[in-house]
Amino acid sequence: HARGEVNVGSFGFRRWMLEGDARIGPAGLLAGIAMEEGSDDYPYSISRPGNPDTSLRRDNSDFRRRQVYLHGDVSLDRGSILSFMGQAARAETGVPGSVTFPSPEARQKDDNANVQFSYRTDRFEGIDVEVQSGFRYGFQNYRDPNPLFPIDTYYHNSAVSVNPQVRATPFDGFRLIFGGEMSEA
């Protein structure tokens, strides 16, 4: 199957998306790409005590986001499945600042990526075993070249995790779950 979508809206908003999925025997795959952007430069009015109403325009509030993703699974045998998911997104946005202290050139960039794997089996009578593992990456960068107060700062985080879990149903109406999680960030 394949699917596409296009949207347009106010203040320069545009979005498009392409997605496809297929299943061949024991394997399934879903992949897609999406992009959205807009100028977001709308007009607005403010009132201040002692001053007449002022009409302004919100500038430097544009945005652009892109995303790609991939999901899949493989049935290894009658009771076991291996699945995975990957996603990456990148965004850049203008940061207009406040009415009193506008930031006509301030920008923020965000990069994010996630990868997850999962193995699940119920090959043992009354016992399900699942192990999930993942990696997450995030990076944010904010820059404002204001000559009086220049800012160039960033935040970065990477995390890896493992989560094994055993679910047992020794008899009807009773379920026992045992597991743990380890993560490093």
C-alpha positions as CSV (number, residue, x, y, z in Angstrom):
1,H,0.0,0.0,0.0
2,A,1.1,3.6,-0.6
3,R,-0.4,6.8,0.7
4,G,0.3,10.5,0.1
5,E,-1.0,13.6,1.7
6,V,-0.7,17.4,1.0
7,N,-2.1,20.1,3.3
8,V,-2.0,23.9,3.0
9,G,-3.2,26.5,5.5
10,S,-2.9,30.0,6.8
11,F,0.3,31.9,7.3
12,G,2.3,29.9,4.7
13,F,1.6,26.5,6.2
14,R,2.5,23.6,4.0
15,R,2.7,19.9,4.8
16,W,3.3,16.8,2.7
17,M,3.7,13.2,3.6
18,L,4.5,9.9,1.7
19,E,4.1,6.5,3.3
20,G,4.2,3.0,2.1
21,D,3.8,-0.4,3.8
22,A,4.1,-4.0,2.6
23,R,3.9,-7.5,4.0
24,I,5.8,-10.3,2.3
25,G,5.4,-13.6,4.0
26,P,6.5,-13.3,7.7
27,A,8.0,-9.8,7.2
28,G,6.2,-6.4,7.3
29,L,7.6,-3.0,6.7
30,L,6.2,0.6,7.0
31,A,8.3,3.6,5.8
32,G,7.5,7.2,5.5
33,I,8.7,10.7,5.1
34,A,7.0,14.0,6.1
35,M,7.8,17.7,5.9
36,E,5.9,20.7,7.2
37,E,6.8,24.4,7.1
38,G,5.2,27.8,7.6
39,S,6.0,31.4,7.9
40,D,3.6,32.0,10.9
41,D,4.0,35.8,10.4
42,Y,0.5,36.8,11.5
43,P,-0.6,40.3,12.5
44,Y,-1.7,41.1,16.1
45,S,-2.6,44.1,18.2
46,I,-1.5,45.0,21.7
47,S,-2.9,47.5,24.2
48,R,-0.7,49.2,26.8
49,P,-2.0,51.6,29.5
50,G,-1.6,55.2,28.4
51,N,-0.7,54.2,24.8
52,P,-3.0,53.7,21.8
53,D,-3.5,50.2,20.4
54,T,-0.6,49.1,18.3
55,S,-0.7,46.8,15.4
56,L,2.3,44.6,15.0
57,R,3.4,41.6,12.9
58,R,4.9,38.5,14.4
59,D,8.2,38.1,12.6
60,N,10.9,35.3,12.8
61,S,8.3,32.7,13.8
62,D,8.8,30.5,10.7
63,F,9.3,26.8,11.1
64,R,10.4,23.8,9.1
65,R,10.2,20.2,10.2
66,R,11.3,17.0,8.4
67,Q,10.8,13.4,9.6
68,V,11.6,9.9,8.3
69,Y,10.5,6.7,9.9
70,L,10.8,3.0,9.4
71,H,8.9,0.3,11.3
72,G,9.1,-3.4,10.7
73,D,8.5,-6.9,12.1
74,V,9.5,-10.4,11.3
75,S,7.8,-13.5,12.5
76,L,10.7,-15.9,13.3
77,D,8.5,-18.9,14.0
78,R,5.0,-19.6,15.2
79,G,5.4,-18.0,18.6
80,S,8.3,-15.5,18.1
81,I,8.4,-12.0,16.6
82,L,11.3,-9.5,16.1
83,S,10.2,-5.9,15.6
84,F,12.1,-2.7,15.1
85,M,11.4,1.0,14.7
86,G,13.6,3.9,13.6
87,Q,12.7,7.6,13.4
88,A,14.7,10.7,12.7
89,A,13.4,14.3,12.9
90,R,15.0,17.7,12.2
91,A,13.4,21.0,12.9
92,E,14.5,24.6,12.6
93,T,12.3,27.4,14.0
94,G,12.5,31.1,14.4
95,V,12.3,32.4,17.9
96,P,10.6,35.8,17.7
97,G,11.1,36.8,21.4
98,S,8.7,39.0,23.3
99,V,7.0,42.2,22.2
100,T,9.3,44.3,24.3
101,F,12.5,42.5,23.3
102,P,12.1,41.0,19.9
103,S,14.6,38.6,18.5
104,P,14.5,39.1,14.8
105,E,17.4,36.6,14.1
106,A,17.2,34.1,16.9
107,R,16.9,30.5,15.7
108,Q,16.5,27.0,17.3
109,K,17.5,23.7,15.7
110,D,16.4,20.4,17.0
111,D,17.7,17.0,15.9
112,N,16.1,13.8,17.3
113,A,16.5,10.1,16.5
114,N,15.1,7.0,18.1
115,V,15.8,3.3,17.4
116,Q,14.1,0.5,19.1
117,F,14.3,-3.3,18.9
118,S,12.0,-5.8,20.5
119,Y,12.0,-9.6,20.6
120,R,8.9,-11.5,22.0
121,T,8.2,-15.2,22.3
122,D,5.5,-17.2,23.8
123,R,7.0,-20.6,22.8
124,F,6.8,-21.8,26.4
125,E,3.4,-22.8,27.7
126,G,2.0,-20.1,30.0
127,I,5.1,-17.9,29.7
128,D,5.8,-14.9,27.5
129,V,9.3,-13.4,27.3
130,E,10.0,-10.0,25.8
131,V,13.2,-8.0,25.5
132,Q,13.2,-4.4,24.3
133,S,16.2,-2.3,23.6
134,G,16.4,1.3,22.4
135,F,18.7,4.2,21.6
136,R,17.6,7.9,21.7
137,Y,19.6,10.9,20.5
138,G,18.6,14.5,21.0
139,F,20.4,17.8,20.2
140,Q,19.0,21.3,20.5
141,N,20.9,24.5,19.5
142,Y,19.6,28.0,20.2
143,R,21.4,31.0,18.7
144,D,20.6,34.7,19.0
145,P,23.3,36.9,17.3
146,N,22.0,40.0,19.1
147,P,25.0,42.3,19.4
148,L,24.2,43.3,23.0
149,F,23.5,39.8,24.4
150,P,24.7,37.2,21.9
151,I,23.6,33.6,22.8
152,D,24.9,30.3,21.3
153,T,23.9,27.4,23.5
154,Y,23.0,23.8,23.1
155,Y,21.6,20.7,24.9
156,H,22.6,17.2,23.9
157,N,21.4,13.9,25.3
158,S,21.9,10.3,24.2
159,A,20.3,7.4,26.0
160,V,20.4,3.6,25.6
161,S,18.1,1.2,27.4
162,V,17.3,-2.5,27.8
163,N,14.1,-3.8,29.3
164,P,13.6,-7.6,29.7
165,Q,10.3,-8.9,31.0
166,V,8.8,-12.3,31.7
167,R,5.0,-12.8,32.1
168,A,3.8,-16.0,33.5
169,T,0.2,-17.3,33.8
170,P,0.5,-20.4,36.0
171,F,-3.3,-20.8,36.2
172,D,-6.4,-18.9,35.0
173,G,-7.0,-15.5,36.7
174,F,-3.4,-15.2,38.1
175,R,-0.6,-13.5,36.2
176,L,3.0,-12.9,37.4
177,I,5.2,-10.3,35.8
178,F,8.9,-10.0,36.4
179,G,11.3,-7.7,34.7
180,G,13.7,-4.9,34.9
181,E,15.0,-1.9,33.1
182,M,18.5,-0.5,32.7
183,S,19.2,2.8,31.0
184,E,22.2,5.1,30.5
185,A,21.9,8.7,29.4
